[in-house]
Amino acid sequence: MVALALLVLSLAPTLAANITILVGDNFYHGPGNTTQDRDIRTINVGDVVTWSYVGQLSHPTASDNGAWATFQMNQSNTTFMRTFSTPGTFAYHCTAHGAPGIGQYGVLTVAGTATATLDARAAGVELNVYPNPSRGQVTVQLNQKAGADYKLRLSNIIGQEVRTVALRPELTATGLPLDLGDLHAGVYFYSLLVDGRVTTTKRLVLQN
């Protein structure tokens, strides 16, 4: 049993969850939370949180402790994604309709042990998917270094994983063709995973 527990703990950092928080007019709602005007939940180190705009008004969202720069939530900026790599309590609020702990606000409690984060650009690793926008036929290009496990993870606007592709050096150096024609038109996010950790995330638009 001890060995099994240790195995589960060793795998925990790679089992990151995708959490979606809906940003509406005067509320933040997480999955399953439809009765309160704020979202208070516990997540784990390594989880990816996506704030998704569903309102009519503008809701600039600020971190109470400066963990991130204020991001806009409006009809021109419908999503904001962040990976939480350190444990702690991260409270946030709408600067137009709330304040710390008042009105439109939320609290994220991150449990676990801090994980080392990789700055992909500093490491000289760059992932691109083009053309963007695309009608389904794209090319994946990654200048990568040997010795790591690289994957592309494609998620929809509510954070659900829809495709994962292993990126091998011999296939991606000149460009790996990828057919996404079976997916619905809309906004998606593609992430570069290095040894199971999200390092960069970018937006991809699929058209009919």
Secondary structure, 3 states (H helix, E strand, C coil): CHHHHHHHHHHHHHCCCEEEEEEECCEEECCCCCCCCCEEEEEECCCEEEEEECCCCCCCEEECCCCCCCECCECCECEEEEECCCCEEEEEEEEEEEECCEEEEEEEEEECCCCCCCCCCCCCCEEEEECCCECCEEEEEEECCCCCCEEEEEEECCCCEEEEEECCHHHHCCCEEEECCCCCCEEEEEEEEECCEEEEEEEEEECC
